[in-house]
Amino acid sequence: MKKSLRFIFILIFFISFVLSCFAAQDYENNPAPAPLFQLTNLNDQPVSLSNYLGRKTVLLVFWTTWCPYCRDQLQKLNARYAELAKESIEVLAINVGEPKDKVANFMKKYSLNLEVLLDRDSYVAEAYELMGVPTYFVINISGKIVSSGNQFPEELINKISAKQP
């Protein structure tokens, strides 16, 4: 029974990942307005995307605690968090649909210091037409989505960093 559940879990994860790869849009050549949102962080403080527009590039990463690839990506992102902040790139790690306690315990267990927002009802994930996790979105200073994908957008982040004064 456990083997069949594990197989089903892996199959669902794989299908979600593959579908999200095919759903990626060409935002670099055709930027789209980023859906605005306000979510709470782990300290129950509201955080709005609009607070950063006109001031910083925003890197959103949608994730869950049960996703092993998310864990790997969050650890790598955490290692670069201070560097990205110096480059005026705000990182917002949006957890999709999980309870605050579970997310807080996960962050503590893996010693992650990212700004985590809780999308408890998955409304923001739906607004961004999320097909799987992890998914990254890069939002420029003008509030346009310029990139999306399932891996850290290294090349684009390097271009943005090179343009910063």
C-alpha positions, 0 to 999 in steps of 0.5 A: 500500500505504501509503495502505491501511495508513494508512486502516486505521489511521485507521479502527481509531482512529475506531471505537475512539474512537466505541465508547468514547464510547458505552461511557461510564457515568454514574459521576457519578450512580452511582459505581463502585469503582475497580479497584486496581492497582500498576504501575511508573513510568519509574524502575521504582518501583512505584506503587499506586492505593491510595497515594492513596485517602483523601488525593487525587482521582486523574485517570487517563489511559490513552494510547499513543504512536501516538495523535495525539489522546493526544499533544495531550491529554498536552501540554494535561494537562502544561501543567496538571500543577502546577495540578492538583497544587496542588489535590490532584489526582494525575495518573497517565498510564497507557501501555497495552501499549508498551515502556518505552524507547519511552514514555521517548523519547516523553516526552522528545521532547515534554518531558512531565513527567507521572507515567507508569505502564506497563501493559505487559500491558494488565491495568489497561486491561482492569480499567477496561474500556478501549475506546479511547485516550485515556480519562480516569477521575476517582477520588474520595478514597473510591476511587470512579470518578465520571467517565470519557470521552475528553476532559479532564473540565474541568467536574468538575475545576473542581468538585473544585478549588472544593471544596478548602480 
